[in-house]
């Protein structure tokens, strides 16, 4: 379990902007990352192809998203993988994608807390171009491996890593 006091967690949960108090981390997820994680988006990828992106929690499952099937069942951390369909509300076109999902028992605040609690341990050096991306791997206080995507030193998204359940885990 994490090393944070219940008072600080409660302060975080009561914060209507869904951001960790600055004395806990000093780094926060922006609105772009939150939208990507909780609502998903339809936009051009780095190759210029329009695709569905994001949606790593069903806490705020938007009307334009339908879970088609579960691809991988819950791992030992409660992470799972789904195939989903996302409808572009402007064009009506449906895009499908695989998505790794945070545990369904986690609230929005819990997901944000787990991601933001690892951000202070990450140092990103300033990027020289506007398209500089990097993906860093960190483990949440709950033991879930996270992939955190940065652009120009700022967190752009984060998602959990699904791990096959094994009798012996050597990682």
C-alpha beads as a LAMMPS data file, in Angstrom:
LAMMPS data file: protein, C-alpha beads

171 atoms
170 bonds

1 atom types
1 bond types

-500.0 500.0 xlo xhi
-500.0 500.0 ylo yhi
-500.0 500.0 zlo zhi

Masses

1 110.0

Atoms # bond

1 1 1 0.000 0.000 0.000
2 1 1 1.132 3.559 -0.585
3 1 1 3.000 5.745 1.907
4 1 1 0.522 8.588 2.003
5 1 1 -1.600 9.722 4.906
6 1 1 -5.366 9.310 4.767
7 1 1 -5.697 13.066 5.390
8 1 1 -3.701 13.848 2.238
9 1 1 -5.682 11.339 0.203
10 1 1 -8.909 12.903 1.464
11 1 1 -7.614 16.384 0.548
12 1 1 -6.932 15.023 -2.920
13 1 1 -10.329 13.359 -3.280
14 1 1 -12.088 16.540 -2.138
15 1 1 -10.196 18.679 -4.660
16 1 1 -12.797 19.473 -7.327
17 1 1 -10.128 19.933 -9.997
18 1 1 -9.005 16.305 -9.543
19 1 1 -5.408 17.278 -8.974
20 1 1 -3.062 16.202 -6.238
21 1 1 -2.143 18.897 -3.773
22 1 1 1.188 20.472 -4.673
23 1 1 2.868 19.349 -1.437
24 1 1 2.430 15.748 -2.595
25 1 1 3.955 15.933 -6.069
26 1 1 4.415 19.300 -7.711
27 1 1 3.550 17.646 -11.071
28 1 1 0.032 17.140 -12.395
29 1 1 -1.786 15.689 -15.373
30 1 1 -3.210 18.337 -17.670
31 1 1 -6.636 18.401 -19.304
32 1 1 -5.297 16.730 -22.479
33 1 1 -4.018 13.725 -20.517
34 1 1 -7.225 13.486 -18.479
35 1 1 -9.361 13.586 -21.635
36 1 1 -7.178 10.916 -23.256
37 1 1 -7.405 8.584 -20.238
38 1 1 -11.081 9.003 -19.344
39 1 1 -12.852 9.908 -22.600
40 1 1 -10.577 8.834 -25.429
41 1 1 -10.154 10.815 -28.643
42 1 1 -10.331 10.431 -32.383
43 1 1 -7.444 12.197 -34.048
44 1 1 -4.522 11.756 -36.402
45 1 1 -1.640 9.684 -35.096
46 1 1 2.023 10.536 -35.742
47 1 1 1.689 9.047 -39.257
48 1 1 -1.267 11.297 -40.046
49 1 1 -3.839 8.473 -39.982
50 1 1 -7.056 9.227 -38.075
51 1 1 -7.543 6.642 -35.306
52 1 1 -9.223 6.173 -31.936
53 1 1 -6.809 6.835 -29.085
54 1 1 -6.887 6.569 -25.318
55 1 1 -9.751 5.574 -23.018
56 1 1 -8.101 3.575 -20.258
57 1 1 -10.936 3.662 -17.717
58 1 1 -14.697 3.204 -17.856
59 1 1 -15.316 5.644 -14.988
60 1 1 -16.591 8.279 -17.445
61 1 1 -17.456 6.037 -20.386
62 1 1 -18.746 8.472 -23.016
63 1 1 -21.911 7.798 -25.076
64 1 1 -19.842 7.349 -28.231
65 1 1 -17.865 4.395 -26.826
66 1 1 -18.922 0.755 -26.783
67 1 1 -16.883 -2.102 -25.343
68 1 1 -17.003 -4.847 -27.974
69 1 1 -15.238 -7.593 -26.020
70 1 1 -12.696 -8.346 -23.342
71 1 1 -9.460 -9.484 -24.969
72 1 1 -7.474 -10.252 -21.807
73 1 1 -9.089 -10.932 -18.435
74 1 1 -8.006 -9.274 -15.201
75 1 1 -4.356 -9.740 -14.358
76 1 1 -3.169 -9.990 -10.744
77 1 1 -3.406 -6.169 -10.455
78 1 1 -6.931 -5.882 -11.889
79 1 1 -5.721 -4.544 -15.271
80 1 1 -7.469 -5.916 -18.368
81 1 1 -7.554 -5.346 -22.133
82 1 1 -10.668 -4.636 -24.206
83 1 1 -11.557 -4.046 -27.826
84 1 1 -13.711 -0.962 -28.097
85 1 1 -15.574 0.972 -30.753
86 1 1 -15.475 4.768 -30.678
87 1 1 -17.841 6.787 -32.877
88 1 1 -16.693 10.127 -34.270
89 1 1 -19.564 12.412 -33.251
90 1 1 -18.873 14.741 -36.200
91 1 1 -18.729 12.201 -39.032
92 1 1 -20.492 9.178 -37.527
93 1 1 -17.548 6.962 -38.521
94 1 1 -16.741 4.145 -36.085
95 1 1 -13.137 3.437 -35.113
96 1 1 -12.033 0.333 -33.212
97 1 1 -9.017 -0.138 -30.978
98 1 1 -7.546 -2.239 -28.213
99 1 1 -7.156 -0.507 -24.900
100 1 1 -5.467 -1.459 -21.644
101 1 1 -7.784 -0.560 -18.774
102 1 1 -7.138 0.523 -15.201
103 1 1 -8.847 -1.678 -12.584
104 1 1 -12.623 -1.243 -12.826
105 1 1 -12.776 -0.801 -9.038
106 1 1 -10.670 2.380 -9.175
107 1 1 -12.307 5.810 -9.138
108 1 1 -11.172 8.672 -11.334
109 1 1 -9.440 10.223 -8.335
110 1 1 -7.601 6.983 -7.552
111 1 1 -6.327 6.640 -11.125
112 1 1 -5.121 10.233 -11.172
113 1 1 -3.478 9.823 -7.776
114 1 1 -1.620 6.666 -8.792
115 1 1 -0.300 8.298 -11.972
116 1 1 0.582 11.654 -10.425
117 1 1 2.294 10.031 -7.441
118 1 1 5.050 8.658 -9.713
119 1 1 5.618 11.897 -11.660
120 1 1 8.025 13.506 -9.146
121 1 1 10.425 10.583 -9.625
122 1 1 10.663 11.326 -13.358
123 1 1 13.058 13.849 -14.823
124 1 1 12.465 14.871 -18.420
125 1 1 15.037 17.038 -20.106
126 1 1 13.654 19.862 -22.280
127 1 1 12.774 18.748 -25.795
128 1 1 14.104 20.560 -28.807
129 1 1 11.132 20.014 -31.135
130 1 1 7.378 20.144 -30.697
131 1 1 7.031 16.509 -31.738
132 1 1 9.430 15.045 -29.161
133 1 1 7.714 12.102 -27.482
134 1 1 9.007 9.638 -24.957
135 1 1 7.415 6.799 -23.016
136 1 1 8.648 6.040 -19.526
137 1 1 7.740 3.068 -17.375
138 1 1 7.067 3.463 -13.653
139 1 1 5.254 1.338 -11.088
140 1 1 2.337 2.812 -9.147
141 1 1 2.214 2.621 -5.358
142 1 1 -0.238 -0.237 -5.861
143 1 1 2.246 -2.260 -7.933
144 1 1 0.727 -1.619 -11.354
145 1 1 3.274 -0.995 -14.122
146 1 1 2.436 2.267 -15.904
147 1 1 3.506 3.610 -19.281
148 1 1 3.580 7.397 -19.158
149 1 1 3.796 9.274 -22.446
150 1 1 5.468 12.675 -22.428
151 1 1 5.594 15.362 -25.085
152 1 1 8.004 18.247 -24.571
153 1 1 8.538 17.163 -20.972
154 1 1 4.835 17.195 -20.037
155 1 1 2.701 14.103 -19.335
156 1 1 0.419 13.545 -22.326
157 1 1 -1.137 10.239 -21.245
158 1 1 -0.679 7.214 -19.036
159 1 1 -1.998 3.701 -19.147
160 1 1 -1.481 0.484 -17.187
161 1 1 0.487 -2.486 -18.463
162 1 1 -1.336 -5.809 -18.510
163 1 1 0.827 -8.708 -17.354
164 1 1 0.031 -12.346 -17.905
165 1 1 -0.596 -14.048 -14.576
166 1 1 2.267 -16.363 -13.803
167 1 1 2.935 -18.797 -11.006
168 1 1 6.289 -17.096 -10.446
169 1 1 6.771 -13.464 -11.312
170 1 1 10.462 -12.667 -11.786
171 1 1 9.987 -9.010 -12.795

Bonds

1 1 1 2
2 1 2 3
3 1 3 4
4 1 4 5
5 1 5 6
6 1 6 7
7 1 7 8
8 1 8 9
9 1 9 10
10 1 10 11
11 1 11 12
12 1 12 13
13 1 13 14
14 1 14 15
15 1 15 16
16 1 16 17
17 1 17 18
18 1 18 19
19 1 19 20
20 1 20 21
21 1 21 22
22 1 22 23
23 1 23 24
24 1 24 25
25 1 25 26
26 1 26 27
27 1 27 28
28 1 28 29
29 1 29 30
30 1 30 31
31 1 31 32
32 1 32 33
33 1 33 34
34 1 34 35
35 1 35 36
36 1 36 37
37 1 37 38
38 1 38 39
39 1 39 40
40 1 40 41
41 1 41 42
42 1 42 43
43 1 43 44
44 1 44 45
45 1 45 46
46 1 46 47
47 1 47 48
48 1 48 49
49 1 49 50
50 1 50 51
51 1 51 52
52 1 52 53
53 1 53 54
54 1 54 55
55 1 55 56
56 1 56 57
57 1 57 58
58 1 58 59
59 1 59 60
60 1 60 61
61 1 61 62
62 1 62 63
63 1 63 64
64 1 64 65
65 1 65 66
66 1 66 67
67 1 67 68
68 1 68 69
69 1 69 70
70 1 70 71
71 1 71 72
72 1 72 73
73 1 73 74
74 1 74 75
75 1 75 76
76 1 76 77
77 1 77 78
78 1 78 79
79 1 79 80
80 1 80 81
81 1 81 82
82 1 82 83
83 1 83 84
84 1 84 85
85 1 85 86
86 1 86 87
87 1 87 88
88 1 88 89
89 1 89 90
90 1 90 91
91 1 91 92
92 1 92 93
93 1 93 94
94 1 94 95
95 1 95 96
96 1 96 97
97 1 97 98
98 1 98 99
99 1 99 100
100 1 100 101
101 1 101 102
102 1 102 103
103 1 103 104
104 1 104 105
105 1 105 106
106 1 106 107
107 1 107 108
108 1 108 109
109 1 109 110
110 1 110 111
111 1 111 112
112 1 112 113
113 1 113 114
114 1 114 115
115 1 115 116
116 1 116 117
117 1 117 118
118 1 118 119
119 1 119 120
120 1 120 121
121 1 121 122
122 1 122 123
123 1 123 124
124 1 124 125
125 1 125 126
126 1 126 127
127 1 127 128
128 1 128 129
129 1 129 130
130 1 130 131
131 1 131 132
132 1 132 133
133 1 133 134
134 1 134 135
135 1 135 136
136 1 136 137
137 1 137 138
138 1 138 139
139 1 139 140
140 1 140 141
141 1 141 142
142 1 142 143
143 1 143 144
144 1 144 145
145 1 145 146
146 1 146 147
147 1 147 148
148 1 148 149
149 1 149 150
150 1 150 151
151 1 151 152
152 1 152 153
153 1 153 154
154 1 154 155
155 1 155 156
156 1 156 157
157 1 157 158
158 1 158 159
159 1 159 160
160 1 160 161
161 1 161 162
162 1 162 163
163 1 163 164
164 1 164 165
165 1 165 166
166 1 166 167
167 1 167 168
168 1 168 169
169 1 169 170
170 1 170 171
